[in-house]
Amino acid sequence: MSYVALATDSFEKVARFYGDDLRFPVLAEWDRPRGRGRRFDLGEGLKLEILDNTREPRPLELHRPGDRTHIVIEVPDIHLARSGLTLSTPEPQHVSWGALLFQVRDPDGVPITFLQWLNKHLPFTEDHFVLDVGPVLPPERGSS
């Protein structure tokens, strides 16, 4: 994946949130009569593009984002990442699947989760189940 694009009717607030509050570096920005946007580097090759919906030739009908989509930022040290932010955040929580995380929401309500894997190299534990379906064979010729 190259980047995620989010359209907003609150461009200034949302761009400030990702740039000033979360401190993601700006890679590109443009400001034209028929389009305005800013692209941020979220790390690990992922980029986030914020688009000003009010400048689009055909503005989109935007709805509250809800929890169907959220952005996950993997970090090597969640406490260091948290201390570098300029906004108040909840304490990181341990989750049963082997990570520490905390979540904030951007001004439009999009959930942003910061996640630190505790040990990427541990094998599955009794809390995880692996379904063994056996070898996957190609279908026989002539069968439908």
HELIX and SHEET records of a PDB file:
HELIX    1   1 PHE A   11  ARG A   16  1                                   6    
HELIX    2   2 PHE A   17  ASP A   21  3                                   5    
HELIX    3   3 ASN A   53  ARG A   55  5                                   3    
HELIX    4   4 ILE A   78  SER A   83  1                                   6    
SHEET    1   A 4 TYR A   3  THR A   8  0                                        
SHEET    2   A 4 LEU A  46  ASP A  52  1                                        
SHEET    3   A 4 GLY A  35  GLY A  43 -1                                        
SHEET    4   A 4 VAL A  26  ARG A  32 -1                                        
SHEET    1   B 4 ILE A  71  GLU A  74  0                                        
SHEET    2   B 4 PRO A 111  TRP A 117  1                                        
SHEET    3   B 4 ALA A  99  ARG A 105 -1                                        
SHEET    4   B 4 GLN A  93  VAL A  95 -1                                        
END                                                                             
